[in-house]
Amino acid sequence: MLAKKNRSMEKRIIPITHKDFERCADLWNMKKQRALAERFYSDLQSGKRVTWVCEQNGARLGEISLVLDMNDPEYTITHKRAYVSHLIVKKDCRRQGIGRSLVEHVIEQAKQMDIKELTIGVDLDNFAALRLYAKAGFDRILDVCEDKDGRYVKLMKSL
């Protein structure tokens, strides 16, 4: 009985399709970010985006995507470079290794897809994310930019 209970408590990372996408509303406010949600849904449906979620007992704890085409060669080049997108972990689940597990998972998936480089955009004031990506090997700075949300850095990792 104990082994069965422990198995049900295990976290697992699974891919989702556009049909499952609405359940990600557990992780982020899709109504408030409707345009973003619509773009993510369309990208999932078209195959431009692959998304995985970390689940435990049916509850979604985190999400990460790999974007295969953004029409921006600094971020994506078909069959060579992909963009790691939308790493999010529920606030009450942070600092438990979920983000690290999702990043490691997306790196392994990219290798299996024969992708050679991964890119990411990270807000310069998001120290936890910067530390996470540095530990994961995102060690090349492509650019430091600024948009309406503030300054961010474009990073790259060779696989």
Rosetta blueprint (number, residue, H / E / L):
1 M L
2 L H
3 A H
4 K H
5 K H
6 N H
7 R H
8 S H
9 M H
10 E L
11 K L
12 R E
13 I E
14 I E
15 P E
16 I E
17 T L
18 H L
19 K L
20 D L
21 F H
22 E H
23 R H
24 C H
25 A H
26 D H
27 L L
28 W L
29 N L
30 M L
31 K L
32 K L
33 Q L
34 R H
35 A H
36 L H
37 A H
38 E H
39 R H
40 F H
41 Y H
42 S H
43 D H
44 L H
45 Q H
46 S H
47 G L
48 K L
49 R E
50 V E
51 T E
52 W E
53 V E
54 C E
55 E E
56 Q E
57 N L
58 G L
59 A E
60 R E
61 L E
62 G E
63 E E
64 I E
65 S E
66 L E
67 V E
68 L L
69 D L
70 M L
71 N L
72 D L
73 P L
74 E L
75 Y L
76 T L
77 I E
78 T L
79 H L
80 K L
81 R E
82 A E
83 Y E
84 V E
85 S E
86 H E
87 L E
88 I E
89 V E
90 K L
91 K H
92 D H
93 C H
94 R L
95 R L
96 Q L
97 G L
98 I H
99 G H
100 R H
101 S H
102 L H
103 V H
104 E H
105 H H
106 V H
107 I H
108 E H
109 Q H
110 A H
111 K H
112 Q H
113 M L
114 D L
115 I L
116 K L
117 E E
118 L E
119 T E
120 I E
121 G E
122 V E
123 D E
124 L L
125 D L
126 N L
127 F H
128 A H
129 A H
130 L H
131 R H
132 L H
133 Y H
134 A H
135 K H
136 A L
137 G L
138 F L
139 D L
140 R E
141 I E
142 L E
143 D E
144 V E
145 C E
146 E E
147 D E
148 K L
149 D L
150 G E
151 R E
152 Y E
153 V E
154 K E
155 L E
156 M E
157 K E
158 S E
159 L L
